[in-house]
């Protein structure tokens, strides 16, 4: 839909100077830190990040990147909700953002389950009963470390990555949503 020379915008509407528009990019930046630190943790393994001081640091970077990712994403979602971001044929953009958020919650949950410590054992044993009560415990066995590790490292990050990429393409295709009081044909920066 866009020619290659127009994939990245050269101009933006004036209303994009508002701080609420920064949180989408901040979410993306935090996600890149999550992915980079997660890849390093995966390559080096739990013996490294449980024992080594460098491993502890990378593990902490991963945790705090996830924390910032969720803070930025929640502010981004709230801001776009109150701006009615689904206006102007942007419903699919909104849907991909919300589904990305929900999938990210599952990814973070499985991350807590693979810590290989007492906390993860406690969380999985408590969550098992809740998930069994709603009938999904047979497919999503939170006490199965191998299944949760693969969900956290492979399946769910791929889903989140695909949804975020789709979301960005839709934002680029439809443009950023204007505030409710702004006109679609507003001034350019």
VOBA-1610 file (N, C-alpha, C; in pm, whole numbers, padded with zeros to 5 digits, always signed):
BEGIN
Unk+00082-00121+00000Unk+00000+00000+00000Unk+00085+00126+00000Unk+00207+00117+00055Unk+00295+00232+00060Unk+00418+00207-00027Unk+00461+00305-00104Unk+00585+00285-00179Unk+00704+00281-00082Unk+00811+00212-00118Unk+00925+00197-00025Unk+00981+00330+00026Unk+00976+00435-00055Unk+01031+00563-00010Unk+00938+00635+00089Unk+00818+00582+00113Unk+00724+00643+00207Unk+00697+00554+00329Unk+00780+00452+00352Unk+00756+00363+00466Unk+00773+00433+00600Unk+00867+00526+00608Unk+00884+00604+00731Unk+00837+00746+00705Unk+00753+00799+00794Unk+00697+00933+00768Unk+00802+01042+00781Unk+00793+01140+00692Unk+00882+01256+00699Unk+00816+01371+00774Unk+00685+01375+00772Unk+00610+01478+00844Unk+00503+01411+00928Unk+00465+01477+01035Unk+00358+01429+01123Unk+00265+01546+01152Unk+00140+01518+01182Unk+00049+01627+01221Unk+00099+01695+01350Unk+00060+01817+01370Unk+00104+01896+01485Unk+00064+01829+01616Unk-00053+01768+01620Unk-00101+01710+01746Unk-00015+01594+01795Unk+00075+01541+01714Unk+00163+01432+01755Unk+00267+01481+01856Unk+00280+01612+01875Unk+00371+01666+01975Unk+00324+01639+02117Unk+00202+01593+02135Unk+00149+01562+02268Unk+00222+01440+02326Unk+00236+01438+02458Unk+00308+01329+02526Unk+00240+01194+02510Unk+00110+01191+02490Unk+00040+01062+02483Unk+00089+00980+02364Unk+00138+01046+02259Unk+00186+00974+02141Unk+00323+00911+02164Unk+00395+00956+02266Unk+00528+00903+02295Unk+00520+00762+02352Unk+00411+00730+02421Unk+00404+00602+02491Unk+00399+00481+02400Unk+00351+00495+02278Unk+00357+00384+02183Unk+00500+00352+02145Unk+00579+00454+02120Unk+00720+00434+02086Unk+00797+00384+02207Unk+00766+00436+02326Unk+00831+00389+02449Unk+00801+00241+02473Unk+00679+00199+02444Unk+00642+00058+02456Unk+00725-00026+02360Unk+00740+00021+02240Unk+00820-00052+02140Unk+00967-00060+02182Unk+01021+00049+02236Unk+01161+00050+02282Unk+01180-00048+02397Unk+01086-00049+02491Unk+01095-00144+02603Unk+01085-00287+02553Unk+01000-00311+02454Unk+00988-00446+02397Unk+01120-00490+02334Unk+01190-00400+02268Unk+01319-00435+02210Unk+01420-00474+02319Unk+01418-00404+02433Unk+01504-00441+02545Unk+01465-00577+02602Unk+01334-00604+02610Unk+01286-00734+02658Unk+01338-00845+02567Unk+01326-00825+02437Unk+01368-00928+02342Unk+01520-00948+02348Unk+01596-00840+02349Unk+01742-00851+02350Unk+01791-00920+02478Unk+01740-00877+02592Unk+01783-00940+02719Unk+01733-01084+02727Unk+01614-01111+02677Unk+01562-01247+02676Unk+01643-01340+02589Unk+01687-01290+02474Unk+01772-01372+02388Unk+01904-01404+02456Unk+01961-01306+02524Unk+02086-01329+02595Unk+02067-01429+02709Unk+01958-01417+02782Unk+01929-01513+02889Unk+01911-01654+02832Unk+01844-01663+02719Unk+01822-01793+02656Unk+01953-01855+02609Unk+02039-01774+02550Unk+02166-01825+02500Unk+02259-01871+02613Unk+02259-01797+02722Unk+02353-01828+02831Unk+02298-01932+02929Unk+02168-01941+02944Unk+02108-02044+03027Unk+02096-02008+03174Unk+02014-02084+03247Unk+01987-02052+03388Unk+02108-02064+03479Unk+02203-02151+03447Unk+02323-02161+03531Unk+02400-02030+03529Unk+02392-01956+03420Unk+02460-01828+03410Unk+02386-01719+03486Unk+02253-01705+03461Unk+02183-01592+03522Unk+02143-01614+03666Unk+02158-01736+03718Unk+02135-01758+03862Unk+02262-01743+03945Unk+02379-01757+03883Unk+02505-01760+03957Unk+02593-01638+03928Unk+02605-01601+03802Unk+02697-01495+03760Unk+02640-01356+03793Unk+02727-01264+03829Unk+02682-01126+03854Unk+02635-01061+03724Unk+02701-01091+03613Unk+02657-01039+03484Unk+02521-01098+03447Unk+02504-01227+03479Unk+02375-01291+03454Unk+02264-01229+03537Unk+02294-01198+03664Unk+02195-01129+03749Unk+02157-00994+03688Unk+02258-00924+03637Unk+02233-00794+03577Unk+02141-00807+03455Unk+02172-00900+03366Unk+02090-00918+03246Unk+01949-00964+03284Unk+01940-01051+03384Unk+01809-01095+03432Unk+01730-00977+03487Unk+01797-00886+03559Unk+01732-00767+03612Unk+01690-00673+03499Unk+01775-00659+03398Unk+01738-00576+03283Unk+01613-00633+03216Unk+01608-00765+03205Unk+01490-00829+03146Unk+01365-00799+03228Unk+01375-00815+03360Unk+01260-00789+03447Unk+01215-00644+03437Unk+01306-00549+03449Unk+01268-00409+03447Unk+01224-00364+03309Unk+01274-00425+03206Unk+01224-00395+03071Unk+01079-00438+03058Unk+01047-00553+03114Unk+00908-00600+03112Unk+00820-00506+03193Unk+00869-00463+03310Unk+00791-00371+03393Unk+00762-00241+03316Unk+00865-00184+03255Unk+00846-00061+03177Unk+00757-00084+03056Unk+00774-00199+02992Unk+00690-00235+02877Unk+00542-00229+02916Unk+00508-00288+03030Unk+00368-00289+03071Unk+00319-00151+03115Unk+00402-00075+03184Unk+00361+00061+03222Unk+00334+00144+03098Unk+00427+00143+03004Unk+00410+00222+02882Unk+00291+00172+02801Unk+00273+00040+02794Unk+00163-00013+02714Unk+00028+00022+02775Unk+00017+00014+02907Unk-00110+00048+02972Unk-00143+00196+02951Unk-00045+00284+02967Unk-00069+00427+02943Unk-00108+00449+02796Unk-00039+00380+02705Unk-00070+00390+02562Unk-00214+00344+02535Unk-00252+00229+02591Unk-00388+00179+02570Unk-00493+00271+02631Unk-00470+00318+02752Unk-00566+00409+02813Unk-00579+00538+02732Unk-00464+00592+02692Unk-00468+00714+02613Unk-00544+00695+02484Unk-00519+00586+02417Unk-00587+00562+02289Unk-00735+00526+02311Unk-00767+00464+02424Unk-00908+00437+02454Unk-00984+00568+02470Unk-00929+00660+02548Unk-00999+00787+02573Unk-00997+00877+02450Unk-00908+00847+02355Unk-00908+00922+02229Unk-00997+00856+02124Unk-01060+00744+02160Unk-01143+00668+02066Unk-01062+00633+01942Unk-00951+00564+01964Unk-00853+00539+01858Unk-00905+00447+01747Unk-01020+00393+01760Unk-01075+00304+01657Unk-01146+00384+01547Unk-01151+00516+01561Unk-01215+00601+01460Unk-01136+00599+01330Unk-01200+00632+01221Unk-01132+00647+01092Unk-01076+00518+01037Unk-01154+00413+01042Unk-01113+00281+00989Unk-00988+00228+01060Unk-00977+00255+01190Unk-00864+00209+01268Unk-00903+00100+01368Unk-01016+00037+01349Unk-01062-00065+01444Unk-00963-00181+01454Unk-00911-00226+01342Unk-00816-00338+01345Unk-00686-00297+01415Unk-00647-00171+01403Unk-00529-00123+01475Unk-00553-00134+01625Unk-00669-00092+01670Unk-00705-00101+01811Unk-00710-00247+01857Unk-00770-00333+01777Unk-00784-00474+01813Unk-00646-00540+01824Unk-00557-00513+01730Unk-00423-00574+01738Unk-00348-00525+01861Unk-00370-00401+01901Unk-00307-00350+02022Unk-00359-00418+02147Unk-00489-00435+02155Unk-00549-00500+02273Unk-00509-00647+02280Unk-00511-00716+02168Unk-00473-00858+02168Unk-00323-00872+02200Unk-00241-00777+02154Unk-00099-00778+02191Unk-00084-00764+02342Unk-00162-00676+02402Unk-00158-00657+02548Unk-00196-00786+02620Unk-00304-00850+02578Unk-00349-00973+02643Unk-00247-01086+02625Unk-00190-01096+02508Unk-00087-01198+02484Unk+00038-01170+02566Unk+00070-01043+02583Unk+00185-01005+02666Unk+00164-01044+02811Unk+00041-01037+02859Unk+00012-01081+02996Unk+00042-01229+03009Unk+00001-01308+02912Unk+00031-01451+02914Unk+00181-01478+02907Unk+00251-01399+02828Unk+00396-01414+02817Unk+00464-01381+02949Unk+00421-01274+03013Unk+00479-01237+03142Unk+00446-01341+03249Unk+00326-01394+03246Unk+00286-01497+03342Unk+00374-01621+03327Unk+00396-01665+03206Unk+00482-01782+03187Unk+00626-01750+03225Unk+00666-01624+03215Unk+00798-01584+03260Unk+00814-01601+03411Unk+00709-01568+03485Unk+00713-01590+03630Unk+00721-01739+03662Unk+00659-01821+03578Unk+00656-01965+03604Unk+00788-02035+03575Unk+00877-01974+03499Unk+01002-02040+03462Unk+01123-01983+03538Unk+01100-01918+03649Unk+01211-01862+03728Unk+01295-01971+03794Unk+01244-02090+03804Unk+01310-02204+03871Unk+01348-02171+04015Unk+01253-02115+04088Unk+01271-02091+04231Unk+01139-02119+04303Unk+01139-02093+04432Unk+01019-02122+04510Unk+00900-02038+04466Unk+00926-01913+04428Unk+00816-01827+04382Unk+00744-01888+04262Unk+00822-01938+04166Unk+00759-01995+04047Unk+00681-02121+04080Unk+00732-02201+04175Unk+00658-02321+04216Unk+00527-02282+04284Unk+00534-02182+04367Unk+00413-02137+04438Unk+00311-02079+04340Unk+00357-01995+04250Unk+00267-01934+04152Unk+00202-02042+04065Unk+00280-02140+04021Unk+00223-02244+03934Unk+00124-02332+04008Unk+00154-02365+04134Unk+00060-02451+04208Unk-00069-02378+04240Unk-00060-02247+04266Unk-00182-02169+04290Unk-00261-02147+04162Unk-00190-02120+04052Unk-00257-02093+03925Unk-00321-02218+03867Unk-00264-02334+03898Unk-00315-02460+03844Unk-00463-02478+03879Unk-00498-02454+04003Unk-00637-02471+04044Unk-00730-02373+03973Unk-00686-02250+03959Unk-00769-02152+03891Unk-00790-02186+03744Unk-00684-02228+03678Unk-00697-02262+03536Unk-00777-02390+03517Unk-00763-02486+03608Unk-00844-02608+03600Unk-00992-02576+03621Unk-01022-02479+03706Unk-01162-02447+03735Unk-01234-02386+03615Unk-01160-02324+03525Unk-01223-02269+03405Unk-01207-02359+03283Unk-01145-02477+03303Unk-01141-02578+03198Unk-01027-02571+03100Unk-00923-02491+03126Unk-00812-02484+03031Unk-00685-02547+03086Unk-00693-02608+03203Unk-00576-02668+03264Unk-00517-02784+03184Unk-00599-02852+03104Unk-00549-02963+03024Unk-00460-02916+02910Unk-00485-02797+02857Unk-00405-02745+02746Unk-00293-02653+02793Unk-00312-02592+02907Unk-00217-02495+02960Unk-00180-02541+03100Unk-00086-02637+03107Unk-00047-02698+03234Unk+00065-02617+03298Unk+00029-02530+03392Unk+00126-02438+03449Unk+00228-02506+03539Unk+00206-02630+03576Unk+00305-02702+03656Unk+00405-02778+03570Unk+00387-02775+03439Unk+00478-02840+03346Unk+00583-02737+03303Unk+00702-02745+03363Unk+00807-02646+03338Unk+00844-02640+03190Unk+00857-02753+03125Unk+00895-02756+02983Unk+00794-02685+02896Unk+00667-02710+02922Unk+00563-02644+02842Unk+00566-02493+02864Unk+00578-02451+02989Unk+00579-02308+03018Unk+00703-02240+02961Unk+00817-02310+02964Unk+00940-02254+02908Unk+00925-02233+02757Unk+00869-02331+02688Unk+00850-02316+02544Unk+00746-02209+02512Unk+00641-02201+02593Unk+00542-02095+02573Unk+00610-01959+02591Unk+00694-01946+02695Unk+00755-01817+02726Unk+00865-01778+02628Unk+00942-01874+02583Unk+01059-01843+02500Unk+01026-01848+02351Unk+00933-01931+02311Unk+00910-01950+02167Unk+00771-01903+02123Unk+00667-01968+02169Unk+00534-01945+02112Unk+00481-01804+02137Unk+00469-01765+02262Unk+00407-01636+02292Unk+00488-01516+02242Unk+00622-01515+02252Unk+00696-01402+02193Unk+00677-01389+02042Unk+00665-01502+01973Unk+00638-01495+01829Unk+00502-01434+01801Unk+00403-01472+01881Unk+00269-01416+01865Unk+00270-01266+01894Unk+00334-01227+02005Unk+00344-01084+02039Unk+00418-01009+01929Unk+00529-01063+01883Unk+00605-00998+01777Unk+00525-00980+01650Unk+00450-01083+01610Unk+00366-01074+01491Unk+00258-00967+01509Unk+00192-00968+01625Unk+00085-00871+01650Unk+00138-00728+01655Unk+00254-00708+01717Unk+00312-00574+01724Unk+00352-00527+01584Unk+00412-00615+01505Unk+00448-00578+01367Unk+00324-00542+01287Unk+00219-00622+01300Unk+00093-00594+01230Unk+00036-00460+01277Unk+00041-00435+01408Unk-00008-00310+01466Unk+00068-00191+01407Unk+00199-00201+01397Unk+00280-00091+01344Unk+00249-00068+01196Unk+00233-00175+01122Unk+00198-00160+00979Unk+00063-00091+00965Unk-00032-00128+01050Unk-00165-00063+01045Unk-00157+00084+01084Unk-00076+00116+01185Unk-00059+00256+01223Unk+00004+00333+01107Unk+00101+00274+01043Unk+00166+00341+00930Unk+00070+00356+00812Unk-00013+00255+00792Unk-00107+00259+00680Unk-00219+00361+00702Unk-00277+00363+00823Unk-00391+00450+00852Unk-00350+00584+00913Unk-00227+00592+00963Unk-00181+00714+01029Unk-00216+00713+01177Unk-00157+00805+01251Unk-00187+00814+01393Unk-00325+00876+01410Unk-00393+00836+01514Unk-00528+00885+01537Unk-00521+01028+01593Unk-00601+01118+01538Unk-00601+01254+01591Unk-00681+01261+01721Unk-00654+01360+01804Unk-00739+01380+01921Unk-00883+01408+01877Unk-00976+01390+01965Unk-01117+01406+01929Unk-01147+01545+01875Unk-01079+01648+01925Unk-01107+01784+01880Unk-01028+01825+01756Unk-00932+01743+01712Unk-00850+01778+01595Unk-00915+01729+01466Unk-00879+01790+01357Unk-00930+01751+01226Unk-00829+01656+01162Unk-00877+01562+01082Unk-00790+01469+01011Unk-00692+01543+00919Unk-00731+01658+00869Unk-00645+01732+00776Unk-00571+01843+00848Unk-00528+01817+00971Unk-00459+01918+01052Unk-00325+01957+00992Unk-00265+02058+01054Unk-00135+02108+01008Unk-00027+02004+01026Unk+00077+02014+00946Unk+00189+01921+00950Unk+00307+01985+01023Unk+00390+01898+01085Unk+00513+01948+01148Unk+00617+01979+01043
//
